[in-house]
């Protein structure tokens, strides 16, 4: 069963979006919080929208302080 916190594709983005250090907008944060609270059935309903938000806001898909396009070296 897939939940926000065990979704290998989305968990980093979701957890970063709710992290106050990232200062995500209130809408993105609210949707990410809803995803965390959702059971697996409702998470499946939210996931397509989360994927779209991830494409629109890719900055939450990396470590805090990591620059966009960082090569990791």
Order of alpha helices (4+ residues) and beta strands (2+ residues): alpha-alpha-alpha
